[in-house]
């Protein structure tokens, strides 16, 4: 069964710079909020959506590499999972490494 972990490792490898990580952790939720807001107050939806994308591209400009989704559309799904993990870790929620999780089951 295919897992997301190889994609997550590659995504992590391309996001080392702290500014890029912060911009992604803010920008990706802004994009999602923009999609939802678009159907409620479309002007704000566009602002959040466009602002989120600007943050992502700015982060990659700082990092000096291209966005991961240039390598394949699967990264449109990997990015939000990575951002969620990053935000949870900032709030002290530690994830269990896969090897430990298997031995604990």
C-alpha positions in Angstrom: 0.0 0.0 0.0 1.4 3.4 -1.0 2.0 5.9 1.8 2.4 9.7 1.9 5.6 9.5 3.9 8.1 9.5 0.9 6.3 12.6 -0.4 6.4 14.2 3.1 10.2 13.5 3.3 10.8 15.2 0.0 8.6 18.1 0.9 10.4 18.5 4.2 13.7 18.4 2.4 12.7 21.4 0.3 11.5 23.5 3.2 14.5 24.1 5.5 14.5 27.9 5.8 12.5 29.1 8.9 10.9 32.0 7.0 9.7 29.6 4.3 8.3 27.2 6.9 6.4 30.0 8.7 5.1 31.5 5.4 3.8 28.0 4.4 2.3 27.4 7.9 0.3 30.7 7.5 -0.2 30.7 3.7 -1.6 27.2 3.3 -4.4 27.7 5.9 -5.1 31.2 4.2 -5.6 29.4 0.9 -8.1 27.0 2.4 -9.9 29.9 4.3 -10.0 31.8 1.0 -11.8 28.9 -0.7 -14.4 28.7 2.0 -14.8 32.5 2.4 -15.2 32.8 -1.4 -18.7 31.3 -1.1 -19.6 33.5 1.8 -17.9 36.9 1.2 -16.2 36.5 -2.2 -14.0 39.6 -1.8 -12.4 38.3 1.4 -12.1 34.9 -0.1 -10.1 36.3 -3.0 -7.9 38.3 -0.6 -7.1 35.2 1.6 -6.6 32.9 -1.4 -4.3 35.3 -3.3 -2.5 36.3 -0.1 -1.8 32.7 0.8 -0.3 32.0 -2.6 1.8 35.1 -2.4 3.2 33.8 1.0 4.0 30.5 -0.6 5.9 31.9 -3.6 7.7 34.4 -1.3 8.8 31.6 0.9 10.2 29.7 -2.1 11.9 32.9 -3.3 13.6 33.1 0.1 14.5 29.4 0.1 15.8 29.6 -3.4 13.8 26.7 -4.9 10.6 26.0 -6.8 7.3 24.9 -5.1 7.0 21.2 -4.8 3.7 21.1 -6.8 5.9 21.8 -9.9 7.0 18.2 -9.5 3.5 16.8 -9.4 -0.1 17.5 -8.4 0.2 15.1 -5.4 2.0 17.9 -3.6 -1.2 19.9 -3.5 -2.3 17.3 -0.9 1.1 16.9 0.7 1.5 20.6 1.5 -1.6 20.9 3.7 -0.7 17.7 5.6 2.8 19.0 6.1 1.5 22.4 7.3 -0.9 20.8 9.7 1.9 18.7 11.2 4.2 21.8 11.4 1.5 23.8 13.2 0.7 21.0 15.6 4.4 20.6 16.5 4.6 24.4 17.2 1.8 23.9 19.7 3.7 21.0 21.4 1.8 18.0 19.8 4.6 15.5 19.1 4.1 13.0 16.4 5.2 9.4 16.9 7.7 8.2 14.4 6.4 5.4 12.2 8.9 2.8 13.5 7.8 3.5 17.1 4.1 3.5 16.2 4.5 0.0 14.7 6.2 -1.5 17.8 3.7 0.1 20.2 0.7 -1.5 18.4 
